[in-house]
Amino acid sequence: MVICRPATSSSLSTPSVNSTNATLSVTSIPPDFNVDLEFALPFGYPPEACYLNIIAALYQIALGDFTKEMPVTSYRTTRFTSPVIKIQSPRSEAIRRDYVVWGLFLMSFYIHKTSRFTLSFYGLQRNGNEVGGIGMGGALRTGLSLAPYMDRSITIEYDYFSDDDLGKGAIFMTIIKALTDAAPTPAVTPIRGTWISFLHTESCLFVVTATDSGRSMTPPFFTYEDLFIVLARVAEKFVHHNRYSPLSMKISIDGTEVAHAAFTRRVALDNGDSSATMRM
């Protein structure tokens, strides 16, 4: 059963696992890459546990070279011992990193739209050939933390600036989409302006803008690695407060303010672009 790709239209209905002709909203995913739902059992998990553990996996994977192979491994957060996100390969030792990122996004979109937060396994295919798999289920005694793997200190000031409910699933899928969009860019690359990510099927938008300090030619820079860390941390923030409202952030590195970011409601314009009202 082939997982449906998200369409660019906000009117997308619940995807059929047999549908393959929806328009892709992540430009880096080639059309010959597919995800098959191979099995799903009725044993369920809290949606936030599934989303957060998928984000933990994407966060760790995005830090590496997108075009290189990675070892097969399992991911979970310290907050949720299950479900474990287990990466598998037909060769049992390594798998291409881009395949895993694409697979996690398409898998996430499917479980989000169908509410199938259950023990399951998804096969990854490229040009009709099996290239890997992703299992969701079970538990590990130890798990990966979303704490940053770097020496410098990143601090984030949060501000819920509205009581508008953006929706738990919409916010988590926006984080997953942002990680997927950013993953192909080398982690050390500075972000010099405004960077935006959203999913056409959702009303939530994520935007981050580097400050003058963050855009300067001298450290500290605001890099894609920092973006990954911010996205991972804010995911835990939403879960901790169980509040999924518009949120602004001031981001500092070693005491220097380098970026402002926000999750806010997206307003679709007639030309297909988006606008948003936010406090940065």
Secondary structure, DSSP 8 states (H G I E B T S, - for coil): -B-----SSTT--S--TT---S--S-TTS-TTEEEEEEEEEEEE--HHHHHHHHHHHHHHHHTS-TTSEEE--EE--SS---S-EEEE-TTSSEEEHHHHHHHHHHHHHHHHHHT--EEEEEEEEETTEEEEEEEE----SS----S--SSS-EEEEEEE-------HHHHHHHHHHHHHHHTTS-TT-B--SEEEEE-TTSSEEEEEEE-TTTTSSSS---BHHHHHHHHHHHHHHHHHHT--S-EEEEEEETTEEEEEEEEEE-EE-TTS-EE-----
